C-alpha cells in the first residue's frame, strides 16, 4: 500500500470490509458502478472488483471507523479539511428528521394545463438563463452577485411549478441555452422545486430549495473549463480530485453574500454527502444532513445518470431510477428516492416512449393518479417515420387504436433514439 493524503492505493486482494473504494485503476466507464464509489460490505463486493481491477484507491475518511482507526496516521484530504475548517455544518446534532419532511400536509393542485403554462415557464427559464450569465460574469470579475435577483428568478420558477410542474419539467428535459452549466443549474432548480411540491413543502421553503438547486454547482465556474461539464464517469483520478473542489468554491461564493439563506448554503455544501457517511466533504451521516441536502443528492445523481456525454447517451429514465434505488443502500435515502420516482414518474415529462403499436410518442403531462397513463404526443408511426400531423392523446381516455388495440407504453427510449429530435415538436 502507498499513502497519499487520506487516499491509499490498495491491491484488490488486500481490500477489507469497511473500506470505501473511491477510485479504480481504470475509468468507471464499463464497470457496473454508474454512481462512482463503493463501500466494501461483503466478499462478493471484492470478487466483483477483481473482474475489473488490480489496484483501487481507498478513501480512509469515507471508510468505516474501524478502517479509519487503522490508518489514523494519514492526514485528512486537503479539500475536506479546508471546508471543514472554514464552515462547520450542522453535524454535532440532528437536523430535521426525514419523517418530519415526509409528513408535510400542504397539497398542491394543478391550476392550469401544461400547455397553458408553457409560455410563462419559458419566460421564467429565459430569465433564469440571463441571470446565470450575469452571475458568471461577476464570478469572473471576483465580485459578489445580487442574491436578491436570484431569489426573484427562483420565485418566478416556483410560481410556475406550483401552477403546473409539467411545463417546467418539459422545458428542463428539452430546452437548451448552449451553456451546459447554466442548463444544469436550471434543470436542478426545476427538479428540486417539483420534488418539493410533490412532498408538499410550504411555498417559502420551495423557494429556498429552488435557490439551493440553482446555486448548487456554482463553484464549478472556478474549475478549469475542460472539466467543468465532464460527467463523473469520464473523469480521471486527478480530475476527480479537482472536481471535488467545486464544493469549497461554491460555499465560498455563497457565504460571501451577506443575506444568503443558511438552507441554500447547506444544499451547496451537502449535495455530495451520503446517508452512510461515505460522501464528501465532511462524511456526515443520515440525520446530520439537512433534508434539502438529502434531496439535492438524489437530483444530482439522477441528472448525472440521464445526461450523457458526446458519444455516450445517458441512461433511460426507468434505468436511471432503478440505479438510484440500487444505490440507495450506498448512501441515498431510499424513502426519498421512492418519492422522487413518484414525482417524475417512470416516464418523465419530455421523454420519448414506444407504444405497443410500435409508434413513438413524447410524454407531455402526467396524470397525477395514474402516472403510467400520461398525456402523450404521437410523432412517429410503427416504422419510426414522422407523422405529418402529430396526434395528442390522454392514455387514460384514449381507448383503442385503428387496429383495435388498447394504447399502452411498452418502452422508454433515450433522447435522440431513431434520430428523433423531440425539441422541434414542442419548443
VOTILO-440485 format. One record per residue (C-alpha): residue number from 0; x, y, z. Coordinates in nm, 3 decimals. Layout:
     k        px        py        pz
   NUM         X         Y         Z
...
REM end
This chain:
     k        px        py        pz
     0     0.000     0.000     0.000
     1     0.108     0.354    -0.068
     2    -0.045     0.655     0.104
     3    -0.144     0.990    -0.043
     4    -0.322     1.226     0.197
     5    -0.643     1.045     0.301
     6    -0.643     0.813    -0.002
     7    -0.437     0.495    -0.013
     8    -0.365     0.268    -0.306
     9    -0.458    -0.093    -0.236
    10    -0.442    -0.414    -0.437
    11    -0.786    -0.569    -0.471
    12    -0.652    -0.877    -0.292
    13    -0.582    -0.662     0.017
    14    -0.924    -0.498     0.039
    15    -1.100    -0.524     0.376
    16    -1.463    -0.499     0.478
    17    -1.547    -0.140     0.565
    18    -1.311     0.017     0.312
    19    -1.457     0.281     0.081
    20    -1.324     0.248    -0.275
    21    -1.325     0.599    -0.421
    22    -1.142     0.526    -0.746
    23    -1.014     0.246    -0.967
    24    -0.701     0.180    -1.172
    25    -0.924     0.222    -1.478
    26    -1.214     0.453    -1.571
    27    -1.551     0.379    -1.407
    28    -1.694     0.362    -1.757
    29    -1.753    -0.001    -1.845
    30    -1.785    -0.117    -1.485
    31    -2.114    -0.191    -1.303
    32    -2.073     0.121    -1.086
    33    -2.256     0.406    -1.257
    34    -2.261     0.610    -0.935
    35    -1.893     0.605    -0.851
    36    -1.765     0.476    -0.519
    37    -1.840     0.157    -0.329
    38    -1.830     0.065     0.038
    39    -1.692    -0.290     0.073
    40    -1.961    -0.474     0.267
    41    -1.905    -0.837     0.163
    42    -1.659    -1.072    -0.006
    43    -1.882    -1.054    -0.312
    44    -1.801    -0.682    -0.346
    45    -1.431    -0.773    -0.356
    46    -1.488    -1.058    -0.603
    47    -1.675    -0.827    -0.840
    48    -1.393    -0.570    -0.831
    49    -1.139    -0.844    -0.912
    50    -1.306    -0.885    -1.251
    51    -1.225    -0.526    -1.345
    52    -0.927    -0.404    -1.145
    53    -0.590    -0.497    -0.998
    54    -0.549    -0.190    -0.778
    55    -0.801     0.053    -0.631
    56    -0.792     0.370    -0.422
    57    -0.943     0.366    -0.075
    58    -1.059     0.689     0.091
    59    -0.986     0.645     0.461
    60    -1.203     0.942     0.562
    61    -1.505     0.779     0.396
    62    -1.432     0.426     0.516
    63    -1.589     0.281     0.830
    64    -1.441     0.388     1.162
    65    -1.253     0.058     1.216
    66    -1.057     0.123     0.896
    67    -1.001     0.486     0.984
    68    -0.851     0.387     1.320
    69    -0.609     0.151     1.147
    70    -0.480     0.437     0.934
    71    -0.507     0.723     1.183
    72    -0.164     0.845     1.083
    73    -0.291     0.956     0.744
    74    -0.388     1.322     0.726
    75    -0.734     1.416     0.607
    76    -0.758     1.534     0.248
    77    -0.685     1.897     0.175
    78    -1.026     1.981     0.039
    79    -1.215     1.806     0.320
    80    -1.005     1.973     0.585
    81    -1.023     2.311     0.418
    82    -1.401     2.311     0.400
    83    -1.438     2.161     0.745
    84    -1.225     2.440     0.891
    85    -1.398     2.716     0.701
    86    -1.756     2.615     0.763
    87    -1.878     2.356     1.013
    88    -2.221     2.227     0.912
    89    -2.492     2.102     1.145
    90    -2.306     1.783     1.222
    91    -2.298     1.772     1.601
    92    -2.674     1.738     1.630
    93    -2.952     1.601     1.418
    94    -3.130     1.823     1.169
    95    -3.499     1.793     1.092
    96    -3.584     1.424     1.066
    97    -3.677     1.263     0.736
    98    -4.007     1.151     0.888
    99    -4.098     1.513     0.956
   100    -4.014     1.609     0.598
   101    -4.234     1.333     0.458
   102    -4.530     1.426     0.679
   103    -4.589     1.775     0.539
   104    -4.955     1.830     0.462
   105    -4.958     2.112     0.205
   106    -5.144     1.983    -0.101
   107    -5.097     2.141    -0.442
   108    -5.342     2.111    -0.730
   109    -5.276     2.198    -1.093
   110    -5.420     2.542    -1.164
   111    -5.382     2.513    -1.542
   112    -5.274     2.263    -1.806
   113    -4.910     2.215    -1.906
   114    -4.984     2.369    -2.247
   115    -5.132     2.679    -2.085
   116    -4.830     2.712    -1.854
   117    -4.562     2.671    -2.123
   118    -4.537     3.046    -2.214
   119    -4.490     3.153    -1.851
   120    -4.249     2.866    -1.783
   121    -4.048     2.957    -2.093
   122    -4.025     3.319    -1.978
   123    -3.907     3.209    -1.632
   124    -3.650     2.975    -1.789
   125    -3.513     3.255    -2.010
   126    -3.493     3.499    -1.718
   127    -3.300     3.238    -1.520
   128    -3.057     3.190    -1.810
   129    -2.993     3.565    -1.826
   130    -2.934     3.577    -1.450
   131    -2.676     3.297    -1.470
   132    -2.486     3.489    -1.739
   133    -2.469     3.786    -1.501
   134    -2.361     3.566    -1.208
   135    -2.086     3.407    -1.416
   136    -1.964     3.750    -1.522
   137    -1.946     3.860    -1.157
   138    -1.757     3.546    -1.058
   139    -1.502     3.605    -1.335
   140    -1.451     3.958    -1.202
   141    -1.433     3.819    -0.847
   142    -1.723     4.039    -0.740
   143    -2.038     3.949    -0.549
   144    -2.364     3.894    -0.735
   145    -2.706     4.011    -0.623
   146    -2.870     3.719    -0.446
   147    -3.197     3.914    -0.431
   148    -3.215     3.893    -0.809
   149    -3.154     3.518    -0.785
   150    -3.435     3.487    -0.530
   151    -3.673     3.675    -0.758
   152    -3.588     3.449    -1.052
   153    -3.643     3.136    -0.843
   154    -3.972     3.281    -0.717
   155    -4.083     3.308    -1.080
   156    -3.982     2.947    -1.148
   157    -4.151     2.843    -0.824
   158    -4.482     3.005    -0.913
   159    -4.478     2.825    -1.248
   160    -4.406     2.490    -1.083
   161    -4.687     2.548    -0.832
   162    -4.937     2.622    -1.111
   163    -4.834     2.312    -1.307
   164    -4.491     2.142    -1.275
   165    -4.518     1.960    -1.608
   166    -4.438     2.269    -1.816
   167    -4.114     2.339    -1.628
   168    -4.017     1.971    -1.634
   169    -4.078     1.958    -2.009
   170    -3.850     2.258    -2.063
   171    -3.587     2.110    -1.831
   172    -3.586     1.798    -2.047
   173    -3.586     1.962    -2.389
   174    -3.474     2.326    -2.373
   175    -3.108     2.422    -2.400
   176    -2.924     2.754    -2.393
   177    -2.597     2.624    -2.538
   178    -2.430     2.672    -2.198
   179    -2.427     2.339    -2.019
   180    -2.353     2.478    -1.672
   181    -2.648     2.717    -1.700
   182    -2.881     2.445    -1.829
   183    -2.773     2.213    -1.549
   184    -2.839     2.480    -1.284
   185    -3.190     2.547    -1.413
   186    -3.273     2.178    -1.453
   187    -3.159     2.114    -1.095
   188    -3.366     2.402    -0.963
   189    -3.676     2.285    -1.154
   190    -3.634     1.923    -1.042
   191    -3.595     2.028    -0.678
   192    -3.894     2.262    -0.697
   193    -4.109     1.985    -0.846
   194    -3.975     1.740    -0.585
   195    -4.058     1.981    -0.303
   196    -4.405     2.045    -0.445
   197    -4.464     1.671    -0.459
   198    -4.363     1.642    -0.092
   199    -4.597     1.928    -0.001
   200    -4.336     2.177     0.121
   201    -4.473     2.523     0.204
   202    -4.428     2.798    -0.057
   203    -4.143     2.973     0.128
   204    -3.947     2.650     0.164
   205    -3.994     2.568    -0.202
   206    -3.819     2.892    -0.295
   207    -3.526     2.815    -0.064
   208    -3.496     2.467    -0.212
   209    -3.510     2.601    -0.568
   210    -3.247     2.867    -0.492
   211    -3.022     2.598    -0.348
   212    -3.062     2.398    -0.669
   213    -2.983     2.699    -0.888
   214    -2.660     2.772    -0.697
   215    -2.566     2.414    -0.606
   216    -2.282     2.376    -0.856
   217    -2.187     2.741    -0.885
   218    -1.835     2.654    -0.766
   219    -1.772     2.467    -1.093
   220    -1.733     2.804    -1.263
   221    -1.396     2.834    -1.089
   222    -1.270     2.500    -1.217
   223    -1.066     2.456    -1.537
   224    -1.301     2.483    -1.832
   225    -1.208     2.141    -1.968
   226    -1.359     1.959    -1.669
   227    -1.647     2.189    -1.575
   228    -1.911     1.987    -1.757
   229    -1.749     1.642    -1.754
   230    -1.958     1.362    -1.605
   231    -1.800     1.170    -1.319
   232    -1.778     0.853    -1.528
   233    -1.531     1.025    -1.760
   234    -1.307     1.193    -1.503
   235    -0.951     1.075    -1.448
   236    -0.824     1.041    -1.091
   237    -0.653     1.381    -1.081
   238    -0.958     1.544    -1.241
   239    -1.187     1.379    -0.984
   240    -0.984     1.530    -0.700
   241    -1.002     1.870    -0.868
   242    -1.376     1.838    -0.929
   243    -1.437     1.794    -0.555
   244    -1.310     2.146    -0.502
   245    -1.628     2.287    -0.654
   246    -1.787     2.237    -0.312
   247    -1.530     2.462    -0.148
   248    -1.558     2.724    -0.420
   249    -1.939     2.714    -0.409
   250    -1.953     2.758    -0.032
   251    -1.700     3.041    -0.054
   252    -1.901     3.222    -0.324
   253    -2.236     3.186    -0.147
   254    -2.118     3.263     0.208
   255    -1.962     3.589     0.085
   256    -2.319     3.708     0.028
   257    -2.439     3.872     0.347
   258    -2.802     3.760     0.314
   259    -2.750     3.407     0.177
   260    -3.006     3.176     0.345
   261    -2.848     2.903     0.557
   262    -3.063     2.639     0.383
   263    -2.908     2.736     0.048
   264    -2.556     2.711     0.192
   265    -2.634     2.361     0.319
   266    -2.751     2.247    -0.026
   267    -2.427     2.375    -0.181
   268    -2.221     2.212     0.096
   269    -2.400     1.880     0.129
   270    -2.521     1.762    -0.213
   271    -2.231     1.514    -0.234
   272    -2.274     1.386     0.122
   273    -2.427     1.041     0.168
   274    -2.653     0.885     0.430
   275    -2.392     0.628     0.534
   276    -2.111     0.880     0.584
   277    -1.932     0.787     0.260
   278    -1.982     1.126     0.095
   279    -1.775     1.442     0.096
   280    -1.659     1.690     0.214
   281    -1.743     1.609     0.578
   282    -1.857     1.245     0.576
   283    -2.187     1.321     0.751
   284    -2.446     1.055     0.832
   285    -2.825     1.045     0.778
   286    -2.997     1.297     1.005
   287    -2.681     1.503     1.037
   288    -2.769     1.610     0.685
   289    -3.009     1.890     0.608
   290    -3.323     1.749     0.439
   291    -3.262     1.971     0.136
   292    -2.908     1.833     0.108
   293    -3.051     1.482     0.101
   294    -3.299     1.578    -0.171
   295    -3.028     1.757    -0.371
   296    -2.805     1.447    -0.362
   297    -3.079     1.244    -0.531
   298    -3.147     1.504    -0.800
   299    -2.773     1.543    -0.864
   300    -2.728     1.165    -0.908
   301    -3.035     1.138    -1.132
   302    -2.917     1.413    -1.362
   303    -2.569     1.263    -1.373
   304    -2.723     0.938    -1.496
   305    -2.966     1.069    -1.758
   306    -2.748     1.335    -1.924
   307    -2.481     1.166    -2.132
   308    -2.156     1.278    -2.287
   309    -2.078     1.312    -2.659
   310    -2.068     0.961    -2.799
   311    -2.243     0.807    -2.499
   312    -2.611     0.875    -2.428
   313    -2.736     0.887    -2.074
   314    -2.947     0.616    -1.916
   315    -3.314     0.596    -1.996
   316    -3.523     0.731    -1.705
   317    -3.653     0.390    -1.598
   318    -3.299     0.255    -1.572
   319    -3.176     0.572    -1.402
   320    -3.442     0.536    -1.131
   321    -3.354     0.167    -1.092
   322    -2.990     0.267    -1.049
   323    -3.087     0.521    -0.783
   324    -3.283     0.254    -0.596
   325    -2.996     0.007    -0.620
   326    -2.755     0.269    -0.487
   327    -2.978     0.382    -0.202
   328    -2.801     0.125     0.015
   329    -2.473     0.304    -0.065
   330    -2.581     0.640     0.062
   331    -2.905     0.779    -0.082
   332    -3.226     0.791     0.121
   333    -3.443     0.508    -0.011
   334    -3.760     0.678     0.115
   335    -3.672     0.999    -0.071
   336    -3.567     0.808    -0.384
   337    -3.911     0.647    -0.388
   338    -4.080     0.985    -0.350
   339    -3.864     1.130    -0.629
   340    -3.962     0.840    -0.856
   341    -4.328     0.913    -0.784
   342    -4.266     1.281    -0.854
   343    -4.113     1.249    -1.200
   344    -4.276     0.920    -1.297
   345    -4.128     0.623    -1.479
   346    -4.189     0.816    -1.800
   347    -4.076     1.172    -1.718
   348    -4.216     1.474    -1.895
   349    -4.039     1.529    -2.226
   350    -3.914     1.171    -2.258
   351    -3.957     0.955    -2.565
   352    -4.162     0.636    -2.534
   353    -4.261     0.348    -2.761
   354    -4.623     0.231    -2.769
   355    -4.748    -0.124    -2.810
   356    -4.846    -0.020    -3.164
   357    -4.477     0.043    -3.242
   358    -4.541     0.419    -3.265
   359    -4.316     0.673    -3.093
   360    -4.451     0.947    -2.866
   361    -4.334     1.231    -2.641
   362    -4.470     1.243    -2.285
   363    -4.642     1.579    -2.242
   364    -4.806     1.568    -1.899
   365    -4.864     1.331    -1.611
   366    -5.196     1.207    -1.486
   367    -5.127     1.259    -1.116
   368    -5.315     0.949    -1.001
   369    -5.222     0.722    -1.294
   370    -4.865     0.801    -1.387
   371    -4.834     0.505    -1.623
   372    -5.108     0.666    -1.835
   373    -4.973     1.015    -1.920
   374    -5.079     1.255    -2.191
   375    -4.862     1.198    -2.498
   376    -4.797     1.330    -2.847
   377    -4.760     1.050    -3.103
   378    -4.498     1.170    -3.352
   379    -4.386     0.860    -3.549
   380    -4.556     0.558    -3.698
   381    -4.462     0.194    -3.633
   382    -4.182     0.221    -3.891
   383    -4.047     0.523    -3.698
   384    -4.140     0.761    -3.979
   385    -4.264     1.105    -3.861
   386    -4.635     1.180    -3.895
   387    -4.726     1.495    -4.086
   388    -4.970     1.584    -3.808
   389    -4.874     1.451    -3.459
   390    -5.165     1.321    -3.251
   391    -5.210     1.424    -2.886
   392    -5.370     1.160    -2.662
   393    -5.455     1.116    -2.296
   394    -5.379     0.746    -2.242
   395    -5.624     0.734    -1.956
   396    -5.905     0.814    -2.201
   397    -5.759     0.707    -2.536
   398    -5.931     0.375    -2.590
   399    -5.810     0.164    -2.884
   400    -5.613     0.248    -3.197
   401    -5.717     0.181    -3.556
   402    -5.619    -0.185    -3.516
   403    -5.845    -0.221    -3.213
   404    -5.553    -0.237    -2.965
   405    -5.568    -0.050    -2.632
   406    -5.290     0.209    -2.630
   407    -5.011     0.140    -2.378
   408    -4.648     0.238    -2.327
   409    -4.416    -0.060    -2.356
   410    -4.072     0.102    -2.355
   411    -3.894     0.426    -2.271
   412    -3.630     0.549    -2.514
   413    -3.315     0.753    -2.479
   414    -3.319     1.108    -2.613
   415    -3.233     1.107    -2.982
   416    -3.347     0.748    -3.036
   417    -3.424     0.672    -3.404
   418    -3.277     1.013    -3.489
   419    -3.576     1.191    -3.332
   420    -3.527     1.547    -3.208
   421    -3.812     1.590    -2.960
   422    -3.746     1.965    -2.923
   423    -3.873     2.050    -3.270
   424    -4.214     1.909    -3.188
   425    -4.282     2.113    -2.879
   426    -4.043     2.407    -2.838
REM end
